C-alpha cells in the first residue's frame, strides 16, 4: 500500500469532516466517495478507523509523521 501525500490526505480528511458536519448540503455520493478514498488510502474498511489513521499520520502542521520518525537515508 502506498501512503498518500500528506497534503492530499489532509484535504481528504478536512473535506470529509466538512461535508459530514452539514450532510443536508452535501451530496451523499460525494461523502461516499470520500469515505471510500479514505478507507483505500489507509488500508482499512472502517471510515472511523480510516480517519483515526489519517490523523495519526499527519502532524498538526500537515507534515507526514511517519517520514519524520524514520531515520534519514544515507
C-alpha positions as CSV (number, residue, x, y, z in Angstrom):
1,X,0.0,0.0,0.0
2,X,1.3,3.4,-0.9
3,X,0.6,6.1,1.7
4,X,-0.9,9.2,0.1
5,X,0.9,12.5,0.2
6,X,0.2,14.4,3.5
7,X,-1.3,17.3,1.6
8,X,-3.8,15.0,-0.2
9,X,-4.6,13.1,3.0
10,X,-5.2,16.3,4.9
11,X,-7.6,17.6,2.2
12,X,-9.5,14.3,2.2
13,X,-9.9,14.4,6.0
14,X,-10.9,18.1,6.0
15,X,-13.4,17.7,3.1
16,X,-15.0,14.6,4.7
17,X,-15.4,16.3,8.1
18,X,-16.8,19.4,6.5
19,X,-19.3,17.5,4.4
20,X,-20.4,15.2,7.2
21,X,-20.8,18.2,9.6
22,X,-23.6,19.5,7.3
23,X,-24.8,16.4,5.4
24,X,-28.0,18.1,4.2
25,X,-26.0,20.4,1.9
26,X,-23.6,17.7,0.7
27,X,-24.4,15.1,-2.0
28,X,-24.4,11.6,-0.5
29,X,-22.4,10.4,-3.4
30,X,-19.5,12.8,-2.6
31,X,-19.5,11.7,1.1
32,X,-19.5,8.1,0.0
33,X,-16.6,8.8,-2.5
34,X,-14.6,10.5,0.2
35,X,-15.2,7.7,2.7
36,X,-14.2,5.1,0.2
37,X,-11.0,7.0,-0.8
38,X,-10.1,7.4,2.9
39,X,-10.5,3.7,3.5
40,X,-8.5,2.7,0.5
41,X,-5.8,5.3,1.3
42,X,-5.3,4.0,4.9
43,X,-5.9,0.3,4.2
44,X,-9.0,-0.2,6.3
45,X,-12.7,-0.9,5.7
46,X,-14.0,1.3,8.5
47,X,-14.4,5.0,8.0
48,X,-13.8,5.8,11.7
49,X,-10.6,3.8,11.7
50,X,-9.5,5.4,8.4
51,X,-10.0,8.9,9.9
52,X,-8.1,8.0,13.0
53,X,-5.2,6.5,11.0
54,X,-5.1,9.5,8.7
55,X,-5.0,11.9,11.6
56,X,-2.2,9.8,13.2
57,X,-0.2,10.0,10.0
58,X,-0.4,13.8,10.0
59,X,1.2,16.2,12.3
60,X,-0.8,19.3,13.3
61,X,1.2,21.3,10.7
62,X,0.5,18.9,7.9
63,X,3.8,17.1,7.9
64,X,4.0,13.3,7.5
65,X,4.7,12.0,11.0
66,X,5.9,8.6,9.7
67,X,8.5,10.2,7.5
68,X,9.7,12.5,10.3
69,X,10.1,9.5,12.7
70,X,12.0,7.4,10.1
71,X,15.8,7.6,10.1
72,X,17.3,9.7,7.3
73,X,18.5,7.8,4.3
74,X,22.2,7.9,3.8
